[in-house]
Amino acid sequence: MKRLICLALLGIALIACNKESNEPDQDPIDQQKIEQYLRDNNITATAHPSGLYYIITEPGVGGHPSAGSNVIVRYKGYLLDGTVFDQTPGNQARPFQLASLIQGWQIGIPLLKKNGKGTFFIPSSLGYGPSGSSSVPANSVLIFEIELVDYL
């Protein structure tokens, strides 16, 4: 009986792996979407090796936060069509442990210094991926305007 269960689980795992390998690679699709958005809006951004694109609008002062830092930020997150899905209210800032955030933030925020501001164009693989979230559709490119108020 145990062998039958193990074989069934192995079969399910193989089917799942095969299904994933037949799905298109989302990264080149997202890169094309980001580059088209940048062209359409006459925006010049820097490409990071991770696939993230960014613009540092205010460099800030001092050092940069590390992966283990706690950060305090103001932000606005929206989709390529301009739909805002999350933001800090008014002039409020929110604290986060950087290591617990989406990869796009883990890569982008350390590019800022204290009081620095930037805009980050995040491919879905560095955001919410194929699952999406309650307010973000699956495989969505994200845009975040972020101000690093402080870090510890």
Order of alpha helices (4+ residues) and beta strands (2+ residues): alpha-alpha-beta-beta-beta-beta-beta-alpha-beta-beta
